[in-house]
Amino acid sequence: MLALLMAAMMSLPLYPLNPVEEDTLATINAHLSMGFRAPTDVVSAGPEVSAKYELLVMHPVVMRTSLDYGYGELSSKQYPRGPLHSASVALEGFYYRGTDELTGYIGAGVLFSYYSFSPSSYASDSLRSNFGIRDVSIGAAPGFRITLGLRYESVYAMEFTVTEVRSNMKYVREAAASVVGEREQEIRLSDIRLTFGYLFTLRDF
């Protein structure tokens, strides 16, 4: 009976009979993905695209660098409203298990995000007339990311990602003709995203 249970367990997709042969990704992959970011208390939902380069360091560890672009709108009453563009550079590590048909993986890493923010015309006019603020920007900031993913047939990918980033919103205020003041306010730009991707094999063993 024990032998039968062991045989049944080892026949499951996530427990390959030969882990070295069946549970190994291509040596180098290019991974392109698209998806969306869920709305938060600060930023509205928006699209996200990403280009990734993956390197199989040693079975079952993968290192990945990525360049992400996302779009959303600041929608909180705490901050001026307007469109927000973001670009992030990330370095992540993954641990994976599975077969050529179905692979699951979990990973984490660090990233550095850059932001381009333009207050809406209404918000800009209000800030200028009420507080003398002539410019608003969001500074670049580091963060970290946790990823859960699934791959099918080694080329189709679906990822669920949680990103944590805290930056500063900078207000430039013109108090007088020759006096300029700057004030900063912390802003949390974390997000949850779901993306779907396709992998291109650049080198296979």
C-alpha positions in Angstrom: 0.0 0.0 0.0 2.8 2.4 0.9 4.5 1.6 -2.4 1.3 2.4 -4.3 0.9 5.8 -2.5 4.5 6.7 -3.3 4.1 5.8 -6.9 0.9 7.9 -7.1 2.6 10.9 -5.5 5.7 10.7 -7.8 3.4 10.7 -10.9 1.9 14.1 -10.0 3.0 17.0 -12.3 4.7 18.9 -9.5 6.7 15.9 -8.5 8.6 14.9 -11.6 10.0 11.4 -11.9 13.3 12.8 -13.0 13.7 16.3 -11.6 16.9 17.1 -13.5 15.4 16.3 -16.9 11.8 17.3 -16.3 12.1 20.2 -13.9 14.6 22.4 -15.6 13.9 25.6 -17.6 15.8 26.9 -20.6 19.2 28.4 -19.8 18.3 31.8 -21.0 14.9 33.2 -21.7 13.4 36.5 -22.9 10.0 37.1 -21.2 7.5 39.7 -22.4 4.4 40.3 -20.4 1.3 42.6 -20.2 -1.3 42.9 -17.5 -2.9 45.4 -15.1 -2.4 46.9 -11.7 -5.2 46.7 -9.2 -6.5 50.0 -7.8 -5.2 51.2 -4.4 -6.1 54.0 -2.0 -3.7 56.2 -3.9 -3.5 55.1 -7.6 -6.2 53.9 -9.9 -6.1 50.7 -11.9 -3.9 50.8 -15.0 -2.0 48.8 -17.6 1.5 47.4 -17.2 4.0 46.0 -19.7 7.4 44.4 -18.9 10.5 43.0 -20.7 12.5 40.5 -18.7 15.8 38.6 -19.2 16.1 35.3 -17.3 19.2 33.2 -16.6 19.2 29.7 -15.1 22.0 30.0 -12.5 21.6 26.4 -11.3 18.7 24.0 -11.0 16.2 25.1 -9.6 17.3 28.8 -9.2 16.7 31.5 -11.8 17.9 35.1 -11.7 15.9 37.7 -13.6 16.3 41.4 -14.6 13.3 43.3 -15.8 12.2 46.7 -17.1 8.6 47.6 -16.3 6.3 50.4 -17.4 3.0 51.2 -15.8 0.3 53.9 -16.0 -2.3 55.1 -13.6 -3.8 58.2 -12.0 -3.5 59.6 -8.5 -7.0 59.4 -7.2 -6.6 60.1 -3.4 -7.8 63.3 -1.8 -4.5 63.4 0.1 -2.6 64.3 -3.0 -3.1 66.3 -6.2 -4.8 64.3 -8.9 -3.3 63.6 -12.3 -1.7 61.0 -14.6 1.2 59.0 -13.2 3.8 57.1 -15.3 6.2 54.7 -13.7 9.3 52.9 -14.9 11.1 50.3 -12.8 14.3 48.3 -13.0 14.3 45.1 -11.0 16.6 42.2 -10.0 14.9 39.1 -8.7 15.6 35.5 -7.8 13.2 32.5 -8.3 12.8 29.0 -7.0 10.8 26.8 -9.3 9.3 23.3 -9.4 7.3 21.4 -12.1 7.5 19.7 -15.4 7.7 20.8 -19.0 3.9 21.0 -19.0 3.3 22.9 -15.8 5.8 24.8 -13.6 5.2 26.8 -10.5 7.6 29.3 -9.0 8.0 31.9 -6.2 10.5 34.7 -6.1 11.5 38.0 -4.6 13.8 40.9 -5.4 14.6 44.5 -5.3 13.7 47.3 -7.7 14.2 51.0 -8.3 11.3 53.0 -9.6 11.1 56.3 -11.5 8.0 58.4 -11.7 6.6 61.1 -14.0 3.7 63.0 -12.6 1.7 65.9 -14.0 -1.1 67.4 -11.9 -4.4 67.9 -13.7 -5.1 71.4 -14.8 -7.7 71.8 -12.0 -5.2 70.6 -9.3 -2.4 72.7 -10.7 -4.5 75.9 -10.8 -5.8 75.2 -7.2 -2.3 74.6 -5.8 -0.9 77.8 -7.5 -3.7 80.1 -6.4 -4.2 78.8 -2.9 -0.6 77.8 -1.8 1.7 79.4 -4.4 2.9 75.9 -5.5 4.3 76.0 -9.0 5.6 72.5 -9.4 4.8 69.0 -8.1 6.9 65.9 -8.7 7.5 62.4 -7.3 11.0 61.3 -6.6 12.6 58.0 -7.6 12.7 55.4 -4.9 13.8 51.8 -4.1 11.4 49.0 -3.2 11.0 45.2 -3.2 8.8 42.7 -5.0 7.3 39.3 -4.3 6.1 37.1 -7.2 4.1 33.9 -7.6 3.9 32.4 -11.0 2.8 29.5 -13.2 4.1 28.5 -16.6 2.4 26.2 -19.1 4.3 24.4 -21.8 7.4 26.4 -20.8 6.2 29.4 -22.9 3.0 30.8 -21.4 3.3 32.5 -18.1 0.9 34.0 -15.5 2.2 36.0 -12.5 0.7 37.6 -9.4 3.0 40.3 -8.0 3.0 42.4 -4.9 5.3 45.5 -5.0 6.1 47.8 -2.1 7.5 51.3 -2.8 7.5 54.4 -0.7 8.5 57.7 -2.3 8.2 61.4 -1.6 6.0 63.9 -3.4 7.8 67.2 -3.7 6.1 70.5 -3.8 8.0 73.6 -5.0 6.5 76.8 -3.6 7.3 80.3 -4.7 7.0 82.5 -1.6 8.3 85.7 -3.2 9.9 86.8 -6.4 13.3 85.4 -5.4 12.4 83.0 -2.6 11.7 79.3 -3.4 10.7 76.7 -0.8 10.4 72.9 -1.1 8.2 70.6 0.9 8.1 66.8 0.8 5.2 64.4 1.6 5.6 60.6 1.8 3.5 58.7 -0.7 3.0 54.9 -0.8 3.0 53.7 -4.4 2.7 50.0 -3.7 0.6 47.8 -6.0 -0.8 44.4 -6.8 -0.7 43.2 -10.3 -1.6 40.3 -12.6 0.3 39.8 -15.8 0.3 37.3 -18.7 3.4 36.6 -20.7 5.2 34.7 -23.4 8.7 33.4 -23.2 11.3 33.2 -26.0 14.1 30.7 -25.6 17.5 32.4 -26.3 19.6 29.4 -25.2 18.7 25.9 -24.1 21.4 24.0 -22.3 
